[in-house]
Amino acid sequence: MDKLLSDTNPSTNPSMAEDTNPSMAKGDGVSTEVVPIPSGPPPLPFLGNLRDLTGPDGGLHEHITRLVSEYGGLFSLQIPSGLINLPTAKFGGTVVLADPELLGELFQRPDVFQKRLFKHSAIRQGLGGQGLFTTDDDEPIHDQAARVLLPAFSMRGMQEYFEMIKETTAVLQQQFIEQGAAGAAVDLHPLLSRYTFDIIGKVGFGRDFSSLTGRPCSFLDRFQEFSESSLRLQQGIGGFSGAFKTSKAVAAAAGGCPFAKKGIVKDMATRMLTEPDPETGELLPDDNIVNQAATFLIAGHDSTSTAITMLLYHVAQSPDVEERVYNEVMSVVGDGPITWDALGKMKYCTQVVKENLRLFSPAAQFVKTSPPDQTVTLGRYVVPPGTSFVCSTWGLHRNRDVYPDPLKFDPDRWSDENAAKRSPYAWLPFSYGKRGCIGQQLSLIEQRVCLASLVRKFHFRVDLSTKLEVTAPLFLDPQGIFLKCVPRAEPVERPLPSVLPAAATAPSQPADVGEVEALKGKRLVVLFGSNMGSAEDFADRTLTTGKGFGMVAEKHSLDKLVTAKVMLPKGEDGLVIVVTSVYNGQPPDNARRFAAWLDTPDAAAAVEGVRFAVFGCGNKQWAATYMQFPRTVSETLESLGGLPMVPMGEGDMDSGEAELSFTRWQVSLVVALLQAHGARIPDGIKETLYPKLPVYSIFHKVDAKAEEIPVATLEANLQEAKRQALRTFLAGNQAFLAEVSCNREQLAAPDRSTRHIEVALPDGVSYAAGDHLGVVGGNPDEVVFAYMDRLGLARDAVVRIELEEGSSSSTVPLGRNVAAYAVLAYHFELQQLASRAQLYALSKLACEPAEAEHLRTLADFGRDNSGEVQGGSPDAFERYVLQSRRTLLEVLQEHPSVEVSAGAVLGMLPPMKPRYYSISSSPKHSPGVATVSVSVVQGTSPTGRRHLGLCSNYLKAQACQKSFPPSVMPSLPGGPSGKGMPLFTFVKDTGSSFRLPQSDVPVIMVGPGTGVAPMRGFIQDRVADGRRENVLFFGCRDESDYLFKDELQAWEADGSLKLFVAFSRKEGTPKTYVQHLVEQEKALMVELVMKGAHVYVCGDASKMAPDVKATVARLLSEAGHGEDCVDRMAAEGRYCEDVWAAQSF
């Protein structure tokens, strides 16, 4: 189904202007000659490429995917008209497109590349006319219907539909129980087809078809036979058409719609019958209502049933994925209900759904056509008139250049880190832009609810009777999948849910403050831009809040600001709030005039001196244009002289947490508004400024000692900690208990230490040069013991910990016997600076009034609400904590009247995070071993506190194994297992961000200090491959910290390396840094860059990396390669940085 995002205006959007010179194409700001589109397989006379697209070895989607793997993401074909079921031009050429960059350009030019030919297709006739899915861009009825229907898919609508989906899913669960009884296999697709059909009946038409429970449904029965006879489908549509027309007549006579459900949001049927087009003021024609109804009944259930069928099929084949889904669901909600907010927290479930849609998109391709009377370009390719682009989602999603090992079902491709490395146009199961699926969010919610609900109740496995057959009557139709579903046994120990009933729903409004004297009579102008209603809902909330303060509040659409010439309050006279959505990067329908007005002198005069705040509503599924219009509004208002009260807020509708984001933003705005007018911040609002900290309950095992804990319990605790870590930093990584085979000092300086550490890798764990070794260390003993003393815990105490309230991301094992020392050593950060939230919590626990007042003062936010030093006069928190580097422990020691439980302190502490070290070896040189160079951090804070780098000192102590302190394990220094204190490590794939080039081009490396570590791995890798154009700029203080000197000089001697060393503190040598040597070797740098060199920089992010980048940029600019040469190299992956923040104490 198609989604109307916005009309476009080529006259105001240069990227959408028509190509006027097909001999030139634009790229990187430089005109280049265009070239013809590459040819695909050679055609046959008369038949063209028909043989390449048909045959018994697969459907059209599979044949095109095979061709993409052979000919790349862009190639032409010859397809005789009418011989395959694709709406392509009769006289223009046909091109297969599966390249994300070219797809991105195609979608950004919707005036040029359009849906033009569906009106001539057989599918159009079979579906019953002009529905959203079947109309073309040049048919006005599409945009009219979309404007009428779009509000039904607002966030408010999705929340209402969510409850109906859960209700239907409960029926589905019972069907799995009944059909899977006695070990029988469930025929998956027919069951799920009825499931999604019942849902679309409820949310779209207010009808409960009850097909899941066996009620006869002639429409659905006929649809199941569509692949054999489209005539029967047409008869089914016709039967429904008559009923629908009769219902419409009854509705007109009765003044209501018999399909309407009780609720806030009108369903699709009600909207089509009663809501006029907001632009034309006309109701949809009767025959079009019938067409739209048929489209939604078919497309609204068929594509989603296919998606869920393959989702459960893939999960059933991947027990490890199923278990991670189960663990996530149980950790978020346990046995409780799956709420709207809870669903948004199930990140891994979303990853699984996305990976399934990548591997098996129900819509295998869509078609866009260039202008029939004009030659245009796409990228650097010339496009003849009337060219049809078959945009293959299967070819794109299985393109090896985009997705390594594309046939593997790997949900970790969709972690935030991995997904950010790909183009936003690399995943298009719902298409994109103006014609993107209007029901995308509804479908994704169905899939996520179904997955979470079923996996929580069942184990799924593929039955041997399965014989998968895929046909394509409309969407892909997978038949013959049979699953065994085994109800889960009740677990002995459940993971506690992180979303508790009390915290499941964020408040929709800040705490009620009542009238504020300083704000009485001030004007509040709330402006909104919205197609679907979500942004207007948020606007209404700000209006209610302002009226409650006693402000004179008014609300207008953004366009009405222009047409009605609304005067905006300036300075202390009031506030302007803008809440707007974005549609494919463009403004909503009721904000187009406003968008144009922002470029006029009238806007500059109206906005100057206006206090404003902007909140944007968007969807990260459309990553390329996410927040584009709200951000433009915010930046333009500020550039015109407006005064932003708070940073722009962002609500991601895809996350399920947009309401929470809005509430947090609104609270910060209220605080800023009150502060700007000198009003006191009420306690009710102040409380919301601080995150709610979890509270643990700690039970002491009085007669137990740490060294008496059974080895089996210790092993179980480690596995539980690992399972908890899989929700955060271990997602997609394989952790292992490391054995350190070498740990030696690399420096000759007595006051400093850098350790060379070698770790043996277990079977199945590998890495590439440039990857990181993640290490989970332990807090220094002296810090752990200081906490234990403050909390009254014996050094060898054994405790059991439960989460009393709130949510926790710590890896501490819950409900198990564990050494108190281990809890503080391994699971919490003890040396981080105190936070305002911690200070505010302590202020309520101080018994001495003076101490309580001091802690409250420290916790208060300044006008910027940031908690960071902003220059000028620092506030109390900045002086006491940030400048003096005080930790929570120091605050507790300096405020002895604070009576705080050990469980409350644990809740205040941040969870332990891994540290990452660049691997300094190559598997081609040292298979089975990963080495790192670790600078051991030690220092003294301004308060005199001795600071020991957590992980570096822990690693330094790993001579072979680190013994437990004698006070913890008096008779067992190696612990009950005899293996000492564990060292958890894992390989962190840096992906394409810091990798050697595949081709034999020069490599330039810059790495002072331990920044040389990955360069050593790179050199080992290149030498093993016989690649000798390697240049290293290395920096050190003096000869005492010249790391890997012998190895580097040996490579230099045999011609494998050009080595340049900068000494910054060597006696008798001018102070020299790596950027100075880079500048001295200007000619070499320019020469190698011209040969395609890749540049790698590793080290300090605050000074070294920016200085090196500026130097390289200046050298290349002076050589005539442009001021943006380095930026272009970075975009191409040829200038790569692996940098870290400098350590402060």
Backbone hydrogen bonds, N-H to C=O, Kabsch-Sander energy under -0.5 kcal/mol:
donor,donor_aa,acceptor,acceptor_aa,energy
3,K,436,G,-2.3
5,L,3,K,-0.7
12,T,9,N,-2.0
13,N,9,N,-0.7
13,N,10,P,-0.6
16,M,13,N,-2.2
17,A,14,P,-1.3
24,M,21,N,-2.0
25,A,32,T,-2.5
27,G,30,V,-1.2
30,V,27,G,-2.0
32,T,25,A,-2.3
34,V,23,S,-1.2
35,V,380,R,-2.8
37,I,382,V,-0.5
40,G,76,S,-1.8
44,L,48,G,-2.6
47,L,45,P,-2.6
48,G,44,L,-2.3
49,N,78,Q,-3.5
50,L,47,L,-1.8
52,D,49,N,-1.0
53,L,49,N,-0.7
53,L,50,L,-1.1
54,T,50,L,-0.7
58,G,55,G,-0.8
63,H,59,G,-2.2
64,I,60,L,-2.5
65,T,61,H,-1.7
66,R,62,E,-2.2
67,L,63,H,-2.0
68,V,64,I,-2.3
69,S,65,T,-2.1
70,E,66,R,-1.1
71,Y,67,L,-3.5
72,G,68,V,-2.2
75,F,96,V,-1.7
76,S,38,P,-2.2
77,L,94,T,-3.0
79,I,77,L,-0.5
83,L,80,P,-1.8
86,L,84,I,-2.1
88,T,86,L,-2.1
94,T,77,L,-1.1
95,V,388,S,-3.0
96,V,75,F,-2.9
97,L,390,V,-2.2
98,A,73,G,-3.3
99,D,73,G,-0.6
103,L,99,D,-2.6
104,G,100,P,-2.1
105,E,101,E,-1.7
106,L,102,L,-2.5
107,F,103,L,-2.5
108,Q,104,G,-1.6
109,R,106,L,-1.1
112,V,109,R,-1.4
113,F,109,R,-2.3
114,Q,112,V,-0.7
114,Q,369,T,-2.2
116,R,114,Q,-0.9
120,H,117,L,-1.5
121,S,118,F,-1.9
125,Q,121,S,-1.0
126,G,122,A,-2.3
127,L,123,I,-2.2
128,G,124,R,-0.6
128,G,125,Q,-0.8
129,G,124,R,-1.9
131,G,129,G,-1.4
135,T,131,G,-1.5
137,D,115,K,-3.0
138,D,115,K,-0.5
139,E,136,D,-1.6
142,H,139,E,-1.9
143,D,139,E,-0.6
144,Q,140,P,-2.0
145,A,141,I,-2.5
146,A,142,H,-2.4
147,R,143,D,-2.3
148,V,144,Q,-1.5
149,L,145,A,-2.4
150,L,146,A,-2.6
152,A,149,L,-1.8
153,F,150,L,-2.3
154,S,151,P,-1.5
158,M,154,S,-2.7
159,Q,155,M,-2.3
160,E,156,R,-1.7
161,Y,157,G,-2.9
162,F,158,M,-2.1
163,E,159,Q,-0.9
163,E,160,E,-0.6
164,M,160,E,-1.0
165,I,161,Y,-2.6
166,K,162,F,-2.3
167,E,163,E,-2.2
168,T,164,M,-2.3
169,T,165,I,-2.4
170,A,166,K,-1.9
171,V,167,E,-1.1
172,L,168,T,-2.0
173,Q,169,T,-2.5
174,Q,170,A,-1.6
175,Q,171,V,-1.8
176,F,172,L,-2.1
177,I,173,Q,-2.1
178,E,174,Q,-2.7
179,Q,175,Q,-3.3
180,G,176,F,-2.0
181,A,178,E,-0.9
183,G,180,G,-1.2
184,A,181,A,-1.6
186,V,483,L,-3.0
188,L,186,V,-0.9
188,L,481,I,-2.5
191,L,187,D,-1.0
192,L,188,L,-2.3
193,S,189,H,-2.3
194,R,190,P,-1.5
195,Y,191,L,-1.7
196,T,192,L,-2.5
197,F,193,S,-1.7
198,D,194,R,-2.2
199,I,195,Y,-1.7
200,I,196,T,-2.4
201,G,197,F,-1.9
202,K,198,D,-1.8
203,V,199,I,-2.9
204,G,200,I,-1.9
205,F,200,I,-0.5
205,F,201,G,-1.3
206,G,202,K,-1.2
207,R,201,G,-2.7
209,F,207,R,-0.9
213,T,210,S,-0.5
214,G,211,S,-1.3
215,R,210,S,-1.8
221,D,217,C,-2.5
222,R,218,S,-2.4
223,F,219,F,-2.1
224,Q,220,L,-2.0
225,E,221,D,-0.7
225,E,222,R,-0.8
226,F,223,F,-2.0
228,E,225,E,-1.3
229,S,225,E,-2.1
232,R,229,S,-0.6
233,L,229,S,-0.9
234,Q,230,S,-2.0
235,Q,231,L,-2.1
236,G,232,R,-2.2
237,I,233,L,-2.7
238,G,234,Q,-2.6
239,G,235,Q,-2.3
240,F,236,G,-2.0
241,S,237,I,-2.7
242,G,238,G,-2.0
243,A,239,G,-1.5
244,F,240,F,-2.8
245,K,241,S,-2.8
246,T,242,G,-2.3
247,S,243,A,-2.5
248,K,244,F,-2.2
249,A,245,K,-2.1
250,V,246,T,-2.4
251,A,247,S,-2.7
252,A,248,K,-2.5
253,A,249,A,-2.0
254,A,250,V,-2.5
255,G,251,A,-1.8
256,G,251,A,-1.4
260,A,257,C,-1.3
263,G,261,K,-0.6
268,M,203,V,-0.6
269,A,204,G,-2.6
271,R,267,D,-2.4
272,M,268,M,-2.5
273,L,269,A,-1.9
274,T,270,T,-2.1
275,E,271,R,-2.7
277,D,282,E,-3.1
281,G,277,D,-3.1
284,L,272,M,-0.5
289,I,285,P,-2.0
290,V,286,D,-1.7
291,N,287,D,-1.9
292,Q,288,N,-3.0
293,A,289,I,-2.4
294,A,290,V,-2.3
295,T,291,N,-2.4
296,F,292,Q,-2.6
297,L,293,A,-2.3
298,I,294,A,-2.1
299,A,295,T,-2.5
300,G,295,T,-0.8
300,G,296,F,-1.1
301,H,298,I,-0.9
302,D,298,I,-2.7
303,S,299,A,-0.9
305,S,301,H,-2.3
306,T,302,D,-2.0
307,A,303,S,-2.2
308,I,304,T,-2.6
309,T,305,S,-2.1
310,M,306,T,-2.3
311,L,307,A,-2.0
312,L,308,I,-2.5
313,Y,309,T,-1.8
314,H,310,M,-2.8
315,V,311,L,-2.3
316,A,312,L,-2.4
317,Q,313,Y,-1.1
318,S,315,V,-1.4
321,V,318,S,-0.6
322,E,318,S,-2.3
323,E,319,P,-2.3
324,R,320,D,-1.8
325,V,321,V,-2.4
326,Y,322,E,-2.5
327,N,323,E,-2.7
328,E,324,R,-2.2
329,V,325,V,-2.6
330,M,326,Y,-2.7
331,S,327,N,-2.3
332,V,328,E,-1.8
333,V,329,V,-2.8
334,G,329,V,-1.0
334,G,330,M,-0.5
336,G,333,V,-2.3
339,T,337,P,-0.9
343,L,339,T,-2.4
344,G,340,W,-1.3
345,K,341,D,-0.8
345,K,342,A,-1.0
346,M,342,A,-0.5
346,M,343,L,-1.2
347,K,345,K,-1.9
350,T,346,M,-1.5
351,Q,347,K,-2.0
352,V,348,Y,-2.4
353,V,349,C,-2.3
354,K,350,T,-2.5
355,E,351,Q,-2.3
356,N,352,V,-2.1
357,L,353,V,-2.1
358,R,354,K,-1.7
359,L,355,E,-2.4
360,F,356,N,-2.3
364,A,362,P,-0.9
366,F,391,C,-1.7
368,K,389,F,-2.0
369,T,114,Q,-3.2
370,S,387,T,-2.5
374,Q,371,P,-1.0
376,V,383,V,-2.1
378,L,381,Y,-2.4
381,Y,378,L,-1.9
382,V,35,V,-2.0
383,V,376,V,-3.6
386,G,371,P,-2.4
387,T,384,P,-1.1
388,S,93,G,-3.1
389,F,368,K,-4.2
389,F,387,T,-0.5
390,V,95,V,-3.3
390,V,388,S,-0.7
391,C,366,F,-2.8
391,C,389,F,-1.1
392,S,97,L,-1.5
392,S,390,V,-1.0
393,T,364,A,-1.2
393,T,391,C,-0.8
394,W,364,A,-1.5
396,L,392,S,-2.4
397,H,393,T,-3.0
398,R,394,W,-1.3
399,N,396,L,-1.4
400,R,398,R,-0.6
402,V,399,N,-1.7
403,Y,399,N,-3.0
408,K,405,D,-1.8
410,D,408,K,-1.0
413,R,410,D,-2.0
414,W,411,P,-2.1
415,S,412,D,-1.4
419,A,415,S,-3.0
420,A,416,D,-1.7
421,K,418,N,-1.2
422,R,419,A,-1.6
426,A,423,S,-1.8
427,W,424,P,-0.5
431,S,428,L,-1.4
435,R,432,Y,-0.8
436,G,3,K,-0.6
436,G,433,G,-2.1
437,C,430,F,-2.3
440,Q,437,C,-1.4
443,S,439,G,-2.6
444,L,440,Q,-2.6
445,I,441,Q,-2.4
446,E,442,L,-2.3
447,Q,443,S,-2.5
448,R,444,L,-2.5
449,V,445,I,-2.8
450,C,446,E,-2.5
451,L,447,Q,-2.4
452,A,448,R,-2.7
453,S,449,V,-2.6
454,L,450,C,-2.4
455,V,451,L,-2.4
456,R,452,A,-1.4
457,K,453,S,-0.7
457,K,454,L,-0.7
458,F,454,L,-2.6
459,H,486,V,-2.8
461,R,484,K,-2.1
463,D,482,F,-2.9
466,T,463,D,-1.8
467,K,480,G,-2.3
469,E,479,Q,-2.5
471,T,469,E,-0.5
471,T,477,D,-1.8
474,L,475,F,-1.1
476,L,362,P,-2.6
477,D,471,T,-3.2
479,Q,469,E,-3.0
479,Q,477,D,-0.7
482,F,480,G,-0.6
483,L,186,V,-2.0
484,K,461,R,-3.3
485,C,483,L,-0.5
486,V,459,H,-2.7
486,V,484,K,-0.5
488,R,457,K,-2.7
498,S,331,S,-2.5
499,V,332,V,-2.2
500,L,498,S,-0.7
503,A,500,L,-1.4
504,A,500,L,-0.7
504,A,501,P,-0.9
516,V,549,F,-2.2
517,E,515,E,-0.6
519,L,516,V,-1.8
520,K,516,V,-1.0
520,K,517,E,-0.8
521,G,550,G,-2.2
522,K,519,L,-2.0
523,R,573,D,-2.4
524,L,552,V,-2.5
525,V,575,L,-2.5
526,V,524,L,-0.6
526,V,554,E,-3.0
527,L,525,V,-0.6
527,L,577,I,-3.4
528,F,556,H,-1.9
529,G,579,V,-1.9
537,D,533,G,-2.0
538,F,534,S,-1.9
539,A,535,A,-2.2
540,D,536,E,-2.3
541,R,537,D,-1.4
542,T,538,F,-1.8
543,L,539,A,-2.0
544,T,540,D,-2.2
545,T,541,R,-2.3
546,G,542,T,-2.5
547,K,543,L,-2.3
548,G,544,T,-2.0
549,F,545,T,-1.3
550,G,547,K,-1.4
551,M,546,G,-2.2
552,V,522,K,-2.8
553,A,551,M,-1.0
554,E,524,L,-2.3
556,H,526,V,-2.5
558,L,528,F,-2.2
559,D,590,N,-2.2
561,L,557,S,-1.2
562,V,558,L,-0.7
562,V,559,D,-0.9
563,T,559,D,-2.6
564,A,560,K,-2.7
566,V,561,L,-1.0
571,G,609,G,-3.2
573,D,570,K,-2.2
574,G,571,G,-1.1
575,L,523,R,-2.2
576,V,611,R,-2.3
577,I,525,V,-2.5
578,V,613,A,-2.8
579,V,527,L,-2.8
579,V,577,I,-0.5
580,T,578,V,-0.5
580,T,615,F,-2.0
581,S,529,G,-2.1
582,V,617,C,-0.7
583,Y,586,Q,-2.7
584,N,582,V,-0.5
586,Q,583,Y,-2.1
591,A,588,P,-1.9
592,R,589,D,-0.8
595,A,591,A,-2.1
596,A,592,R,-1.9
597,W,593,R,-2.5
598,L,594,F,-1.7
599,D,596,A,-1.4
600,T,597,W,-2.3
603,A,597,W,-0.5
604,A,600,T,-1.4
605,A,601,P,-2.1
606,A,602,D,-2.2
607,V,603,A,-2.4
608,E,604,A,-1.5
609,G,641,G,-2.4
610,V,607,V,-2.5
612,F,643,L,-2.1
613,A,576,V,-1.7
615,F,578,V,-2.8
616,G,649,G,-2.7
617,C,580,T,-2.3
618,G,651,G,-2.4
622,W,619,N,-2.0
623,A,620,K,-0.5
623,A,621,Q,-1.0
625,T,622,W,-1.0
626,Y,623,A,-0.8
628,Q,625,T,-2.0
631,R,627,M,-2.3
632,T,628,Q,-1.9
633,V,629,F,-2.6
634,S,630,P,-2.6
635,E,631,R,-2.8
636,T,632,T,-2.6
637,L,633,V,-2.6
638,E,634,S,-1.8
639,S,635,E,-2.3
640,L,636,T,-1.7
641,G,638,E,-1.5
642,G,637,L,-2.7
643,L,610,V,-3.3
645,M,612,F,-2.7
649,G,614,V,-2.3
651,G,616,G,-2.5
652,D,650,E,-0.5
653,M,618,G,-3.2
653,M,651,G,-0.8
655,S,652,D,-1.1
656,G,652,D,-0.6
657,E,652,D,-0.6
661,S,657,E,-2.3
662,F,658,A,-2.5
663,T,659,E,-2.6
664,R,660,L,-2.4
665,W,661,S,-2.3
666,Q,662,F,-3.0
667,V,663,T,-2.4
668,S,664,R,-2.2
669,L,665,W,-2.1
670,V,666,Q,-2.7
671,V,667,V,-2.4
672,A,668,S,-2.3
673,L,669,L,-2.8
674,L,670,V,-2.6
675,Q,671,V,-2.6
676,A,672,A,-2.5
677,H,673,L,-1.3
678,G,675,Q,-1.6
679,A,674,L,-3.1
685,I,682,P,-0.7
686,K,682,P,-2.7
687,E,683,D,-2.4
688,T,684,G,-0.5
688,T,685,I,-0.9
689,L,685,I,-0.6
689,L,686,K,-1.4
690,Y,687,E,-1.1
693,L,691,P,-0.5
695,V,805,E,-2.2
696,Y,903,G,-1.4
697,S,802,E,-3.1
699,F,697,S,-0.5
699,F,800,R,-2.8
700,H,698,I,-0.5
701,K,798,V,-2.9
702,V,700,H,-1.0
704,A,701,K,-1.6
706,A,796,D,-1.7
708,E,705,K,-1.8
709,I,706,A,-1.3
714,L,710,P,-2.0
715,E,711,V,-2.6
716,A,712,A,-2.2
717,N,713,T,-2.5
718,L,714,L,-2.3
719,Q,715,E,-2.1
720,E,716,A,-2.3
721,A,717,N,-2.5
722,K,718,L,-2.3
723,R,719,Q,-2.4
724,Q,720,E,-2.3
725,A,721,A,-2.2
726,L,722,K,-1.3
727,R,724,Q,-1.4
728,T,725,A,-1.6
730,L,725,A,-2.4
731,A,728,T,-1.3
733,N,730,L,-2.9
735,A,733,N,-0.7
736,F,985,T,-2.6
738,A,736,F,-0.7
738,A,983,L,-3.1
739,E,760,A,-0.5
740,V,738,A,-0.5
740,V,960,C,-0.6
741,S,739,E,-0.7
741,S,758,E,-2.1
742,C,758,E,-1.1
744,R,756,H,-2.2
746,Q,754,T,-2.9
748,A,1040,S,-2.2
752,R,749,A,-0.8
755,R,934,V,-2.9
756,H,744,R,-3.2
757,I,755,R,-0.7
757,I,932,V,-2.6
758,E,742,C,-2.5
759,V,930,A,-2.9
760,A,739,E,-1.9
761,L,928,G,-2.8
765,V,762,P,-1.7
766,S,764,G,-0.5
771,D,768,A,-2.2
772,H,988,K,-2.4
773,L,917,Y,-3.0
774,G,772,H,-0.6
774,G,986,F,-3.6
775,V,915,R,-2.8
776,V,984,F,-2.7
777,G,775,V,-0.8
779,N,825,A,-2.4
783,V,780,P,-0.7
784,V,780,P,-2.2
785,F,781,D,-3.0
786,A,782,E,-1.4
787,Y,783,V,-1.9
788,M,784,V,-2.4
789,D,785,F,-2.5
790,R,786,A,-2.0
791,L,787,Y,-2.1
792,G,788,M,-0.7
792,G,789,D,-0.7
793,L,788,M,-3.0
797,A,794,A,-1.7
799,V,818,V,-2.9
800,R,699,F,-2.1
801,I,816,R,-0.6
802,E,697,S,-2.4
804,E,695,V,-2.1
804,E,802,E,-0.8
805,E,695,V,-1.7
815,G,801,I,-3.2
818,V,799,V,-2.4
820,A,797,A,-2.5
823,V,819,A,-1.8
824,L,820,A,-1.7
825,A,821,Y,-2.4
826,Y,822,A,-2.5
827,H,822,A,-0.5
827,H,823,V,-1.5
829,E,910,P,-2.8
830,L,828,F,-0.6
834,A,886,R,-2.3
839,L,835,S,-2.2
840,Y,836,R,-2.7
841,A,837,A,-2.2
842,L,838,Q,-2.4
843,S,839,L,-2.0
844,K,840,Y,-0.8
844,K,841,A,-0.6
845,L,842,L,-1.8
846,A,842,L,-0.8
847,C,897,S,-1.2
852,A,848,E,-2.5
853,E,849,P,-2.6
854,H,850,A,-2.2
855,L,851,E,-2.5
856,R,852,A,-2.2
857,T,853,E,-2.4
858,L,854,H,-2.2
859,A,855,L,-1.8
860,D,856,R,-1.3
865,N,862,G,-1.3
879,R,875,D,-2.3
880,Y,876,A,-2.9
881,V,877,F,-2.8
882,L,877,F,-1.3
883,Q,878,E,-2.9
884,S,879,R,-0.5
885,R,881,V,-1.6
886,R,881,V,-1.1
888,L,832,Q,-0.7
891,V,887,T,-1.9
892,L,888,L,-2.5
893,Q,889,L,-2.5
894,E,890,E,-2.0
895,H,891,V,-0.7
895,H,892,L,-0.7
898,V,895,H,-1.8
899,E,845,L,-2.3
900,V,898,V,-0.8
905,V,901,S,-2.0
906,L,902,A,-2.3
907,G,903,G,-1.7
908,M,904,A,-1.1
908,M,905,V,-0.6
909,L,905,V,-1.4
912,M,827,H,-1.8
915,R,775,V,-2.7
917,Y,773,L,-1.8
919,I,771,D,-2.5
920,S,931,T,-3.4
925,H,922,S,-1.3
926,S,922,S,-2.9
929,V,926,S,-1.6
930,A,759,V,-2.4
932,V,757,I,-2.3
933,S,918,S,-0.6
934,V,755,R,-2.7
934,V,932,V,-0.5
935,S,933,S,-0.6
936,V,753,S,-2.6
936,V,934,V,-0.7
939,G,947,H,-2.0
941,S,945,R,-2.6
943,T,884,S,-0.6
944,G,941,S,-2.1
947,H,939,G,-3.1
947,H,945,R,-0.6
948,L,946,R,-0.5
949,G,937,V,-3.0
949,G,947,H,-0.5
953,N,949,G,-1.9
954,Y,950,L,-1.2
955,L,951,C,-2.7
956,K,952,S,-2.1
957,A,953,N,-1.6
958,Q,955,L,-1.6
959,A,957,A,-2.1
962,K,981,M,-0.6
963,S,961,Q,-0.5
964,F,973,P,-3.2
968,V,965,P,-1.6
969,M,965,P,-2.3
975,G,972,L,-2.6
978,G,975,G,-1.4
980,G,974,G,-2.8
981,M,962,K,-4.0
984,F,776,V,-0.9
984,F,982,P,-0.5
985,T,736,F,-2.3
986,F,774,G,-1.9
987,V,734,Q,-0.5
988,K,772,H,-3.0
989,D,987,V,-0.7
993,S,990,T,-1.6
994,F,991,G,-0.7
995,R,992,S,-0.5
1001,V,999,S,-1.7
1003,V,1029,E,-2.2
1004,I,1094,H,-2.9
1005,M,1031,V,-3.0
1006,V,1096,Y,-2.7
1007,G,1033,F,-2.5
1009,G,1035,G,-3.1
1011,G,1008,P,-2.2
1012,V,1009,G,-1.6
1013,A,1010,T,-1.8
1016,R,1012,V,-2.2
1017,G,1013,A,-1.5
1018,F,1014,P,-2.5
1019,I,1015,M,-2.8
1020,Q,1016,R,-2.5
1021,D,1017,G,-2.3
1022,R,1018,F,-2.9
1023,V,1019,I,-3.0
1024,A,1020,Q,-2.1
1025,D,1021,D,-1.2
1026,G,1023,V,-1.3
1027,R,1022,R,-2.8
1028,R,1026,G,-0.6
1030,N,1028,R,-1.8
1031,V,1003,V,-2.6
1032,L,1058,K,-2.7
1033,F,1005,M,-3.0
1034,F,1032,L,-0.7
1034,F,1060,F,-2.9
1036,C,1062,A,-2.6
1041,D,1038,D,-1.5
1042,Y,1039,E,-1.3
1043,L,1041,D,-1.5
1045,K,1042,Y,-1.1
1048,L,1044,F,-2.7
1049,Q,1045,K,-2.5
1050,A,1046,D,-1.9
1051,W,1047,E,-2.2
1052,E,1048,L,-2.0
1053,A,1049,Q,-2.3
1054,D,1050,A,-1.7
1055,G,1052,E,-1.1
1056,S,1051,W,-2.1
1057,L,1051,W,-1.0
1058,K,1030,N,-2.7
1059,L,1057,L,-0.6
1060,F,1032,L,-2.5
1062,A,1034,F,-2.9
1064,S,1036,C,-2.0
1064,S,1062,A,-0.5
1065,R,1037,R,-2.6
1069,T,1066,K,-2.1
1072,T,1063,F,-1.7
1076,H,1073,Y,-1.1
1077,L,1073,Y,-1.3
1078,V,1074,V,-2.3
1079,E,1075,Q,-1.9
1080,Q,1076,H,-2.0
1081,E,1077,L,-1.7
1082,K,1079,E,-1.3
1085,M,1081,E,-2.6
1086,V,1082,K,-2.7
1087,E,1083,A,-2.3
1088,L,1084,L,-2.6
1089,V,1085,M,-2.5
1090,M,1086,V,-2.3
1091,K,1087,E,-0.9
1092,G,1089,V,-1.8
1093,A,1088,L,-2.2
1094,H,1002,P,-2.0
1095,V,1134,R,-3.5
1096,Y,1004,I,-2.7
1097,V,1136,C,-2.4
1098,C,1006,V,-2.3
1099,G,1138,D,-1.3
1101,A,1140,W,-2.9
1105,A,1100,D,-2.3
1107,D,1103,K,-2.1
1108,V,1104,M,-2.7
1109,K,1105,A,-2.5
1110,A,1106,P,-2.5
1111,T,1107,D,-2.1
1112,V,1108,V,-2.7
1113,A,1109,K,-2.6
1114,R,1110,A,-2.2
1115,L,1111,T,-2.5
1116,L,1112,V,-2.4
1117,S,1113,A,-2.2
1118,E,1114,R,-2.7
1119,A,1115,L,-1.2
1120,G,1117,S,-1.8
1121,H,1116,L,-2.4
1125,C,1122,G,-1.3
1128,R,1124,D,-2.4
1129,M,1125,C,-2.3
1130,A,1126,V,-2.7
1131,A,1127,D,-2.2
1132,E,1128,R,-1.6
1133,G,1130,A,-1.3
1134,R,1129,M,-3.6
1135,Y,1129,M,-0.8
1136,C,1095,V,-3.1
1138,D,1097,V,-2.6
1140,W,1099,G,-1.9
